[in-house]
Amino acid sequence: MDKNSKNFDNAIERISEAIMDKTSKSVDNAIESISNAIMDKTSKNVDNAIESISDEITDKTSKHWDDVVESFIDAKDTIYTELIKIFTFSKTNTKETMDKNSKKCDNAIESFSDAITDKTSKHWDDAIESFIDAISKDTKCTELIKILIETFFQDDSFGIFSLLPERSRNMLRKEDVSKEFKQRQNDIGKIKKSLINYRDAPKSGRADRMEDLVKLCDNFYNNLVTGKNMDNVNLLTIAITFMFVHLTILRERNRHSKDIYSKENKSYEIDLRQKVQDYKEYFISMYTKWEEWRKGFIYYQYIDGHYRVHDEFHRFHISYKYPNNSDEATRKKYHEIFEHGKFAFLNEGKFIFMNMYLHTFALNKFLPNNWSAPSEAHSKIIGTLYYGVVGKVIFTDPEKYGNDYEEPFKLSSDEPGIITGLNIHHSDVVHGLTVKYKGRDSSTVGNVKGGEATTVRGLDEDNYITSVDLFFGDQVITGIQFNFNGKHQPTGVLGSEENARMFRGGPTKDFKLAAIQMAQSKSFSKKDDCLGYTLLIFEHLRIAKD
């Protein structure tokens, strides 16, 4: 116990020094959950340790948030080990009690981990967004390099690169990203040092420092995304982050060649253009490879009279009560049901993935004299996101509602376009929805004579829907809220959000709602025709021509 206690104390101290005041509420909630999970007679030592954490976190603020990622990785495992030891050695705890408490502790640790991920994600995202703003302008010699160092590294040895294992947690295996990052720490450190040397060099010494930088970055690139690593999805977020470093250096060399070398060299522009194209081809390829990798976590299996569609990545499943009758028609029907579940899981994963991947859409800004160009998606496939299907086929409760998810449904065939308006009919449910498109017929589903009508007008290419909040209850869509860019205010919840689960499609930067595929269904309690199923289709505002 002494060795573990020492490790635990070290972890506590590192967390205390790392976590900012604004996150203390999330931490305190997690700590309280842990405290409640442990029986008083068996948790005295851990309770004291947790109380110590609470006291110290209240007083201390974070100097370097980057340290918290590694701190928490160590701390989480140590906390869990200490708690399990208490459960195991206690003579008063039954297996049922230990299982129950262990689950609560897992939930508390997961809550803590989610808070860390949210904070880490914001820190990384803010840095990338800030730097994209910087590369969107012309800059003087060494100016962009200074901004790069300040934005990506600050005072920490590895800067925002050290955040990548935690930032990648919901789209890649954190432990695998962490392993890949640790193998490259020395090279990242050398690149950082070389950046500083170039920044601080006198004008006469810039040429040599630039050559050192280019060589280091080209070697890092070759080891990162070519050869045996070209199919390694765990390197993707490292590559996204490094792209900005590498292309900034090549842009600097080309844009300021006269200041650096006292002469221009056309080969620098050729190198820059080629590397932008190489990165683009790599990221297009990795989109497909990541998608196939992610699909590997989604499957269905038969367990004790139920079929389950699993998303092993997030440890979540949908359960369907399977009838004894297994004729061909039944098998076909259930296969379609399972595919809806798998589709919904994959779509959710893609939304999470896109929030990091979309930063690769800024590639063209590195091209000569093209810094002010807006970001654009690499292709129509990559620039299209689906959210759903949201409906009872996905959110089943066989014990409460029986097998009503077996009801056949067919989504409307709306293809992406420009949405110009909406008619929503609602009371305590969404009775019907009409979506109006530019240059083609409207699409209507449900009872458009039921409830109160709300109309949205004035939507076009520049005024669009950024996200949709869906409320699912009574086995139908009970409420819906549309959120917009520009002059339009949110509609507010149309229908009811009481006793309903909320799902939000969007917002994702520079994506707009381009279509809603729908199907009607009957509410479970009233048997009224309502909006039963939705599939939201978002498109990027700008898509490169294939």
C-alpha positions in Angstrom: 0.0 0.0 0.0 2.9 2.4 0.8 4.2 2.4 -2.8 0.7 2.8 -4.2 -0.1 5.6 -1.7 3.0 7.4 -2.7 2.0 7.2 -6.4 -1.5 8.2 -5.5 -0.1 11.3 -3.5 2.1 12.2 -6.5 -0.9 12.0 -8.8 -3.0 14.1 -6.5 -0.3 16.8 -6.3 0.0 16.9 -10.1 -3.7 17.2 -10.6 -3.9 19.9 -7.9 -1.3 21.9 -9.7 -2.7 21.3 -13.1 -6.5 21.8 -12.9 -7.8 25.3 -13.4 -10.4 26.9 -11.1 -13.1 26.8 -13.8 -12.9 22.9 -13.9 -13.1 22.5 -10.1 -16.9 22.0 -10.2 -16.6 19.1 -12.5 -13.8 17.6 -10.4 -15.7 18.1 -7.2 -18.7 16.4 -8.7 -16.6 13.5 -9.7 -15.0 13.3 -6.3 -18.4 13.4 -4.6 -19.5 10.5 -6.8 -16.5 8.5 -5.7 -17.0 9.3 -2.1 -20.7 8.2 -2.3 -19.6 5.0 -4.0 -17.4 3.8 -1.2 -18.8 2.4 2.1 -17.7 4.5 5.1 -16.0 1.7 7.0 -13.9 0.6 4.0 -12.9 3.9 2.5 -11.4 6.0 5.3 -8.0 6.3 3.6 -9.4 7.1 0.2 -11.9 9.6 1.6 -9.1 11.4 3.3 -7.1 11.5 0.1 -10.2 12.8 -1.8 -10.8 15.5 0.8 -7.2 16.5 0.4 -7.7 16.9 -3.3 -10.8 19.0 -2.8 -9.0 21.3 -0.4 -6.0 21.8 -2.6 -7.9 22.2 -5.9 -9.9 25.0 -4.3 -6.7 27.0 -3.5 -4.6 26.2 -6.5 -4.8 27.2 -10.2 -3.3 25.7 -13.2 -0.1 27.1 -14.6 0.2 24.7 -17.4 -2.9 22.9 -18.5 -0.9 20.6 -20.8 0.4 18.7 -17.8 -3.0 17.6 -16.7 -3.4 15.1 -19.5 -0.6 12.9 -18.5 -1.3 13.5 -14.8 -4.8 12.3 -15.1 -3.8 9.2 -17.1 -1.6 8.2 -14.1 -4.1 9.4 -11.5 -7.1 7.5 -13.0 -5.3 4.2 -12.9 -4.0 4.8 -9.4 -7.3 5.9 -8.0 -9.0 2.9 -9.5 -6.3 0.5 -8.1 -6.6 2.0 -4.6 -10.4 1.7 -4.6 -10.4 -1.9 -5.9 -7.9 -2.8 -3.1 -10.3 -1.5 -0.5 -13.2 -3.4 -2.0 -11.1 -6.6 -2.2 -9.7 -6.6 1.3 -12.9 -5.7 3.0 -14.6 -8.5 4.9 -17.8 -6.7 5.2 -18.4 -6.1 1.5 -20.4 -8.6 -0.4 -19.7 -9.2 -4.1 -22.9 -7.4 -5.0 -21.9 -4.4 -3.0 -18.4 -4.4 -4.5 -19.8 -4.7 -8.0 -22.2 -1.9 -7.4 -19.6 0.4 -5.9 -17.0 -0.5 -8.5 -19.5 0.6 -11.2 -20.1 3.9 -9.4 -16.4 4.5 -9.2 -16.0 3.7 -12.9 -18.8 6.2 -13.6 -17.1 8.8 -11.4 -13.8 8.3 -13.1 -15.4 8.5 -16.5 -17.1 11.7 -15.5 -13.7 13.1 -14.4 -12.2 11.9 -17.7 -14.9 13.6 -19.7 -14.3 16.9 -17.9 -10.6 16.6 -18.8 -11.3 15.7 -22.4 -13.7 18.7 -22.8 -11.1 21.1 -21.4 -8.3 19.6 -23.4 -10.3 19.7 -26.6 -11.1 23.3 -26.2 -7.4 24.1 -25.5 -6.3 22.3 -28.7 -9.2 23.7 -30.8 -8.6 27.2 -29.7 -5.0 27.0 -30.6 -5.7 25.6 -34.1 -8.5 28.1 -34.7 -6.2 31.0 -33.6 -3.4 29.8 -35.9 -5.8 29.4 -38.9 -6.7 33.1 -38.4 -3.0 33.9 -38.4 -2.3 32.0 -41.7 -5.2 33.8 -43.3 -3.1 37.0 -43.5 0.1 37.9 -45.2 3.0 38.2 -42.7 6.5 39.6 -42.4 9.6 37.5 -42.3 9.7 35.4 -39.0 6.3 36.8 -37.9 4.4 33.7 -38.6 7.1 31.5 -37.0 6.8 33.6 -33.8 3.0 33.1 -33.8 3.4 29.4 -34.4 5.8 29.0 -31.4 3.5 31.1 -29.1 0.4 29.2 -30.2 1.6 25.6 -30.5 4.2 25.4 -27.8 3.9 28.3 -25.3 6.1 27.2 -22.3 5.5 23.5 -22.5 8.1 21.2 -24.2 5.6 19.6 -26.5 2.7 22.1 -26.4 -0.5 21.2 -28.0 1.0 17.9 -29.3 0.9 16.7 -25.6 -2.9 17.2 -25.7 -3.4 14.8 -28.6 -4.0 11.5 -26.7 -6.8 13.1 -24.7 -8.1 15.2 -27.6 -8.3 12.1 -29.7 -10.1 10.1 -27.0 -13.5 9.9 -28.6 -12.4 9.2 -32.2 -9.2 7.1 -31.7 -7.8 4.8 -29.1 -6.2 7.2 -26.6 -3.6 4.7 -25.4 -2.5 4.0 -29.1 -2.2 7.8 -29.8 -0.3 8.2 -26.6 2.1 5.5 -27.6 2.7 7.0 -31.0 3.2 10.5 -29.5 5.7 9.3 -27.0 7.8 7.6 -29.8 8.0 11.0 -31.5 8.5 13.3 -28.5 12.3 13.7 -29.2 11.7 14.7 -32.8 9.0 17.2 -31.8 11.4 18.7 -29.3 14.1 19.1 -31.9 11.7 20.8 -34.3 10.6 23.2 -31.5 14.2 24.0 -30.7 15.0 24.6 -34.4 12.0 26.9 -34.7 13.3 29.0 -31.8 16.7 29.1 -33.3 15.3 30.4 -36.6 13.2 32.9 -34.8 16.1 34.3 -32.8 18.8 34.1 -35.6 20.3 37.2 -37.0 19.4 37.9 -40.6 22.8 36.5 -41.7 22.0 33.2 -39.9 18.5 32.6 -41.1 19.4 30.5 -44.2 21.2 27.8 -42.2 18.5 27.7 -39.6 15.8 27.4 -42.3 17.6 24.5 -43.9 17.8 22.7 -40.6 14.1 23.3 -40.1 13.1 22.0 -43.5 15.2 18.9 -43.1 13.8 18.1 -39.7 10.2 18.5 -40.9 10.6 16.6 -44.1 12.1 13.7 -42.2 9.4 13.8 -39.6 6.7 13.9 -42.4 8.3 10.9 -44.1 8.4 8.8 -40.9 4.8 9.9 -40.0 2.7 9.4 -43.1 4.7 7.3 -45.6 5.9 3.7 -45.8 4.8 1.4 -43.1 2.8 4.2 -41.4 0.7 5.3 -44.3 -2.2 3.2 -43.1 -1.8 3.9 -39.4 -5.0 5.7 -38.3 -3.5 6.4 -34.8 -1.2 8.9 -36.4 -3.9 11.0 -37.9 -4.4 13.6 -35.2 -0.6 14.0 -34.9 -0.5 14.5 -38.7 -3.2 17.1 -38.6 -1.4 19.1 -35.9 2.0 18.7 -37.6 0.6 19.8 -41.0 0.4 23.3 -39.7 4.0 23.3 -38.5 5.4 21.8 -41.7 3.5 23.9 -44.2 4.1 27.1 -42.2 7.9 26.5 -42.5 7.6 25.9 -46.3 5.4 28.9 -46.7 7.9 31.0 -44.8 10.8 29.8 -47.0 8.9 30.5 -50.2 7.3 33.8 -49.2 10.4 35.4 -47.7 13.2 33.7 -49.7 14.8 37.0 -50.5 15.0 38.0 -46.8 16.3 34.5 -45.9 18.6 33.7 -48.8 19.0 37.1 -50.4 17.5 35.7 -53.6 14.4 34.0 -54.9 14.2 30.4 -55.8 11.3 29.0 -57.8 11.9 25.5 -56.4 10.6 26.6 -53.0 7.1 27.3 -54.5 7.2 24.0 -56.3 8.0 22.2 -53.0 5.3 24.1 -51.2 2.6 23.3 -53.7 3.6 19.6 -53.9 3.6 19.2 -50.1 0.1 20.8 -49.9 -1.1 18.3 -52.5 0.7 15.4 -50.7 -1.1 16.3 -47.4 -4.4 16.6 -49.2 -4.1 13.2 -50.8 -3.0 11.7 -47.4 -6.0 13.2 -45.5 -8.5 12.1 -48.2 -7.0 8.6 -48.0 -7.1 8.6 -44.2 -10.7 9.6 -44.1 -11.7 6.4 -45.8 -9.2 4.3 -43.7 -10.5 5.8 -40.5 -14.1 5.2 -41.5 -13.4 1.5 -42.2 -11.4 1.2 -39.0 -14.3 2.8 -37.0 -16.9 0.4 -38.7 -14.9 -2.5 -37.2 -16.2 -1.5 -33.7 -19.8 -1.7 -34.8 -21.5 -5.1 -35.0 -24.5 -7.0 -33.9 -24.9 -10.3 -32.0 -27.6 -12.6 -30.5 -27.8 -12.9 -26.7 -30.5 -14.6 -24.7 -33.4 -13.9 -27.1 -32.2 -10.4 -27.9 -30.2 -9.1 -30.8 -27.8 -6.3 -29.8 -26.2 -3.7 -32.1 -22.9 -2.8 -30.4 -20.6 0.2 -30.7 -17.7 -1.3 -28.9 -15.7 1.9 -29.1 -18.1 3.8 -26.8 -19.3 0.6 -25.0 -22.9 1.2 -26.0 -25.5 -1.1 -27.5 -29.1 -1.2 -28.7 -31.2 -4.2 -27.7 -33.9 -5.7 -29.9 -36.2 -8.5 -28.7 -36.0 -11.1 -31.5 -39.0 -13.3 -32.2 -38.8 -17.1 -32.3 -40.0 -17.1 -35.8 -36.9 -16.9 -38.0 -38.3 -17.2 -41.5 -36.7 -15.3 -44.4 -39.0 -12.3 -44.2 -38.3 -11.9 -40.5 -34.6 -12.2 -41.0 -34.7 -9.6 -43.7 -36.7 -7.2 -41.6 -34.4 -7.5 -38.7 -31.3 -7.1 -40.9 -32.7 -3.7 -42.0 -33.3 -2.7 -38.4 -29.8 -3.7 -37.4 -28.4 -1.7 -40.3 -30.2 1.4 -39.1 -28.6 1.0 -35.7 -25.1 0.5 -37.2 -25.7 3.5 -39.5 -26.6 5.7 -36.6 -23.6 4.7 -34.5 -21.2 5.4 -37.4 -22.8 8.8 -38.1 -22.3 9.8 -34.5 -18.7 8.8 -34.7 -18.2 10.8 -37.9 -19.6 14.0 -36.3 -17.0 13.6 -33.5 -14.3 12.8 -36.0 -15.1 15.8 -38.2 -14.6 18.3 -35.4 -10.8 17.6 -35.7 -10.6 16.5 -39.3 -12.2 19.7 -40.7 -9.1 21.7 -39.8 -7.4 20.0 -42.8 -9.8 22.0 -45.0 -7.5 25.0 -44.4 -4.7 23.4 -46.6 -5.2 25.8 -49.5 -4.4 28.8 -47.3 -0.7 27.7 -47.5 -0.6 28.1 -51.3 1.2 31.2 -52.5 -0.9 34.4 -52.3 -3.9 32.3 -51.3 -4.0 32.9 -47.5 -7.3 34.7 -47.6 -9.1 31.8 -49.3 -11.8 30.2 -47.2 -11.5 26.6 -46.1 -13.2 24.0 -48.3 -14.0 20.3 -47.9 -11.8 18.0 -50.0 -14.8 16.3 -51.7 -18.6 16.0 -51.6 -18.4 12.7 -49.7 -16.1 14.1 -47.1 -18.1 17.4 -46.9 -21.4 15.6 -46.1 -22.4 14.6 -42.6 -25.4 12.6 -41.5 -27.0 12.6 -38.1 -29.4 9.8 -37.2 -31.6 8.0 -37.9 -33.4 9.4 -34.8 -36.5 7.3 -34.0 -37.7 4.3 -32.1 -35.8 1.9 -34.3 -32.7 3.2 -32.6 -33.9 4.1 -29.1 -35.8 0.9 -28.3 -37.2 -0.2 -25.0 -38.7 -3.7 -25.6 -39.7 -4.2 -22.0 -41.8 -1.0 -22.0 -43.0 -0.7 -25.6 -42.7 -4.2 -26.9 -41.6 -4.8 -30.4 -43.2 -1.6 -32.0 -39.8 -0.8 -33.5 -40.6 -3.5 -36.0 -43.0 -1.2 -37.7 -41.8 -0.7 -41.3 -40.9 2.8 -42.3 -39.3 4.4 -45.3 -37.5 7.7 -45.1 -38.3 10.4 -47.6 -35.8 10.7 -50.4 -34.7 14.4 -49.8 -31.3 15.0 -51.4 -29.1 17.9 -50.2 -30.1 21.3 -51.5 -30.8 24.8 -50.3 -33.5 24.9 -47.6 -35.7 28.0 -48.0 -38.3 27.5 -45.3 -40.1 25.2 -42.8 -43.6 24.5 -41.5 -43.8 22.8 -38.2 -47.1 21.5 -36.7 -46.8 20.8 -33.0 -48.5 20.4 -29.6 -47.1 18.0 -27.1 -45.5 16.2 -30.1 -44.4 17.2 -33.5 -47.4 16.3 -35.7 -45.9 17.2 -39.0 -43.0 18.8 -40.7 -42.7 20.4 -44.2 -39.2 21.3 -45.6 -39.1 23.7 -48.5 -36.2 23.7 -50.9 -35.0 26.1 -53.6 -35.9 25.0 -57.1 -37.8 21.8 -56.2 -40.9 20.5 -54.5 -41.3 20.7 -50.7 -41.2 17.5 -48.6 -43.9 16.8 -46.0 -44.3 14.1 -43.4 -46.9 13.5 -40.7 -50.2 15.3 -39.9 -49.9 18.9 -41.1 -53.4 19.7 -39.7 -52.6 18.8 -36.1 -51.5 21.2 -33.4 -50.2 24.7 -33.8 -48.3 25.8 -36.9 -44.9 27.6 -36.9 -43.4 28.9 -40.1 -39.8 29.8 -40.8 -39.1 31.9 -43.9 -36.2 33.7 -45.5 -33.6 30.9 -45.6 -31.2 30.8 -48.5 -27.5 30.3 -49.3 -26.4 32.8 -46.7 -29.0 32.3 -44.0 -29.2 28.6 -43.0 -29.8 26.1 -40.3 -26.6 25.3 -38.3 -28.0 22.7 -35.9 -31.2 20.9 -34.9 -32.2 19.8 -31.4 -34.5 16.7 -31.4 -36.5 15.5 -28.4 -37.6 11.9 -28.5 -40.3 10.5 -26.2 -43.5 8.4 -26.5 -41.7 6.7 -29.4 -41.9 9.7 -31.7 -40.3 13.2 -32.0 -42.0 15.2 -29.3 -40.1 18.4 -29.8 -37.8 20.1 -32.3 -35.7 23.3 -32.3 -33.9 24.8 -35.2 -30.8 27.0 -34.7 -29.5 29.4 -37.4 -26.6 31.6 -38.4 -27.1 35.2 -39.2 -30.3 37.2 -38.5 -32.6 34.3 -37.5 -33.1 33.5 -33.9 -33.6 29.9 -32.6 -37.2 28.7 -33.0 -37.3 27.6 -29.4 -38.5 24.1 -28.7 -41.6 23.4 -30.9 -43.6 20.7 -29.2 -42.5 19.2 -25.9 -39.2 18.4 -24.2 -40.7 16.9 -21.1 -39.9 13.2 -20.4 -37.9 13.2 -23.6 -34.3 12.4 -24.6 -32.5 15.3 -26.4 -30.3 14.8 -29.4 -28.4 17.6 -31.2 -27.3 17.4 -34.8 -24.6 20.0 -35.2 -23.3 22.6 -35.1 -20.1 21.7 -36.8 -18.0 24.6 -38.1 -18.9 25.7 -41.6 -21.6 23.0 -42.1 -25.2 23.8 -42.8 -28.4 21.7 -42.8 -29.0 20.7 -46.5 -31.9 18.2 -46.2 -34.1 16.3 -43.7 -35.1 12.8 -44.6 -38.3 11.9 -42.6 -40.9 9.2 -41.9 -44.0 9.3 -39.9 -45.0 7.0 -37.0 -47.7 6.8 -34.3 -47.1 7.9 -30.8 -47.2 5.0 -28.3 -49.8 6.5 -25.9 -52.2 8.4 -28.3 -51.6 6.5 -31.5 -51.6 9.8 -33.4 -49.7 10.2 -36.7 -46.5 12.2 -35.9 -43.0 12.9 -37.1 -41.5 9.6 -36.1 -38.0 9.4 -37.8 -35.5 12.0 -38.9 -32.1 11.8 -40.7 -30.4 15.2 -40.8 -28.0 15.8 -43.7 -25.4 18.6 -43.4 -23.1 19.9 -46.0 -19.9 22.0 -45.8 -20.4 25.5 -47.1 -17.6 25.0 -49.7 -16.7 21.8 -51.4 -13.8 21.3 -53.8 -14.8 20.1 -57.2 -14.1 16.4 -57.7 
